[in-house]
Amino acid sequence: MATFHFYLDKPFIESPEAKEQIKALKKQKKEIPVSLLSDSETAIYLYVIVDRKTIKLRTQERILPKHWNFNQQTVRKNHSDSANFNIRLRDFKDKIVNLHAEHMKTADNPTLASIRKALQNHNAEKNIAQRENTFLEIYDAFLAFQTANLKALTIKKYNTLKKHLIGFESHLQKSSNQRFLNHSSDNNSIEFAAIDKDFILEFKRYLANEKGHLNDTMVKYMECLKYFLNWSFDRGAHKNEIFKDIDVKRTKDKNDKIYLTSEEFYKIYDLDLSETPGLELAKDMFCFQTLTGQRVSDIQNIKWSDIATTEDGKEWRLYQIKGSKEKKINVPLFDDAITILNKHASRGTTGKIFPYISNPTLNRYVKEIAELAGINSEVKIRRNSLNTTKERTGFKYEFVTTHTARVTFVTISLEKGMRPETVMAITGHEDYKTMKIYQQLIDKVKNQEAKAVWNRPNMKIA
């Protein structure tokens, strides 16, 4: 049994005070006053609820929240076109209801996943064909379509690209370079037909100069953009085939990697931050990541049910997802990692092990923790962005991020004699070339340390 309801995307004022008032009013089943409604138009979605799971479909309609009747889920009569507006919404809902009923009759074994895919695919195709959409509206239809087909981490990457495209569009609107914009549209959006090699170069410059991205990161976004342009081309949204020439080859840049020495890591591990719970949690997550060598997203999502006890001790049974691929990895848990788990078991041993901290907040905390631990040697790093190599000198703690934990695990493991194949089996790395990069880093450190021991000061060699 499925139910169908309309909801507004962002109808309320976004402030902590307003959220508390709205929560209280909803609990009392009272109407939300206009003073708490957003004064910006927001998207209308149809929620299809199947077995208590929600499928979210965008209607392509937008409305001011003050014109919406939240109880009846219809447009109020104070809207100038309320009758036609409600007819369009009713027609949209009826088509989805009929599509759902047809799928339940014809599908061999209808599941939530198959229902979601059928409804979202139909909705994405319909939204592109029904009228001339802007670049970003078609991108929204693309996201709705891909949500049913791709993994959550991949969708997250496409969502990040959307944010960059919105920023780039705004950047173009403010600049003297207007030729990439469709001036016939209401908001001067990016024009499909104007996308050429110069557009790609300008977008890369924006990512490099405004967002500080390196070449490796830019290639990932170019891959996503190329896929979207191909998808929209196949569906008749545009006739521009320039996307076929977008270069998505991985670069061979040698960006300097920051890692902690064993001594530096245990300075952080032994740091007492119990009086600042937020920093203490971030420290535990960073240390657990360093001790297991996994990505920060896996640390954020690890559950107690992922921890198993074997004859060799405890291990983390991780299903690592990269793109559309899934791989099982058994991560051995060392004594220091188990100590962190035992510490967090006091909150209960169901659900996720670590309370959620967003990536930006976690990275900010990690830098603060590293500074408190005295990780303050002066370092110089090189970064490659477009055709420029940038050097920056600063204290080491300034460059520490969550990714430093994974780099530290690999580097120390290799430095202490662990075989590269063993390291790769734990981290999930599939390309041996990656291990060679770390090995070169270790060799460089060994050379520096050997010279420091054996070179006599002030000795000159002709």
C-alpha positions, 0 to 999 in steps of 0.5 A: 500500500502506497500513499502520496503527499505533496511537501515543500522543500524549504518552507520555513525560516532557517534559524535555530530559534525558528526551528524550535518554535516550528517544532513546538507548533507542529507538536501542538498541531497548530498552524505555522504563522506567516512570520516563520515562513520563508519569503523565497519560492521553494520547490514542491515535491511529491512524496511516495511512501511505500512500506514506511520508505519515502521516494521523493519526486520533484514536480518542477513547480515552485511556490512561496510558502505563504501561498501553500495550504500545509493541511490540504497540500494545495495552493491557497486561493490567495495565489493568482493562478491557484486553480490552474496550479492545483490542476497541474499538481493533481495531474502530476499526482494522478500520473504517478499513482497510475504509474505505480499501479501499472508497475505493481501489476506488470513487474515480476517481483516489485520491490521498493528499489524497482518502484523507486527506479520506475518512478524516478526514471519516468519523472526525470525523462518527463521533466526534460521533455515537457519544456525547455529547461535551464542548464541547472534544472536539467542537472536536477532531473539528472540527479533525480534519475541517478539517485535510483542508479548510483551509490550514495557516495557517487551521488554526493560527488555529483551534488558537490559538482552542482554546487560548483556549477551554481557558483561558476554560473554566478561567477560568470554573471558577475564577470565581463565574460557573458558568452557562456550564458543564455540571456534569453532565460530569466536568470542568465543560466549556463547555455548548453550550446556555448559550452566549448573548450574555453568554457571547460578552461574557465571552469577549471580556472574557477575551481583552481583559483576560487575553490583551491582545487588541485588537478587530481580533484578537478579531473574527478569533476570533469568526469562527472560533468562529461557524464552529465553532458552525455546523459543530457545529450542522449535525452535531447536536452542539447545538441552540443557534442563538445563533451566528447573532447573533455579531457578526463585523464588522470595527471601525474602530478607529485603533490607533497603528502603530509603524514605524521611520524609515529611519535607525532601520532601518539602525541595526539593519541595521548592528548587529554581533551576530556574537558572539550567533548567535541575535540575529544570525539574528533581526536578519537575518530582521527586516531581510529582512522589512523589505526585502521587506514580507512577513509573518513566516510567509513569512520563516520559510518562504522556500526557496532554490528561491523565489529567481529571477534575471530580467533586472531582478535577483533576485526572490522568487517568493512564493505568499502564502496568506490563508485559502483564497486563494493569490496569486502575488507577485513580490517584488523583492530590493534589494541589502541583501536580497541581501546577507543571502541571500549571508550565509546561502548559506554553510549551503547553498542547498537547503531553507529559507533561515533556520533556524526561530525561533518567533514569541514568541522572534523578537519577544523578540529583535527588542525586544532588538535594537532596544534594542541599536541605540538605538531608544529615543525615547519614544513613546505609543501607543493601543490599542482593546480592547472599548470602552476606549482604552488609552494606554501610554508607553514606549521605542520598542524596547518596542513593536517586533515582527515586524509592525513590519517590514512596517509600516516597509516600507510607510511608508518606501516611501510616504514616499519616493514609491513609488506605493500601487499598487506597494506593494500589488503587493509586499506583497499588500495588496488593500484601498486603505483600508489604504494610506490608513491609512499615508498618514495616518500619513505626513501626521501626521509631515510636519505635526509636522516642518513645525511643528518647522521653521517654528514659532518658539519661545515665539510665541503666536498670539491 
